[in-house]
């Protein structure tokens, strides 16, 4: 008979539970575009309709490792999000703002 996760979790130490919770947050904070789209409950077809492109364009975009920021921004915005570019340094993080200025003047495109 299968055990319920709550029973297993109850047997974990407080430190083990803390580590699991931290790892869960890390996994939820970092994911590929495809997983993000799926987590948002969107199919490639629905996202393609929102962006006025064909579904294969979404599939191609999700496999890319390099793309224009305007393309990524339009993809994220179509999922209901907002794209922020952050540079991470040992002293702290810096949000890069000039990309948001460019986004207002650039037309979203998936044709890169």
Order of alpha helices (4+ residues) and beta strands (2+ residues): alpha-alpha-alpha-alpha-alpha-alpha-beta-beta-alpha
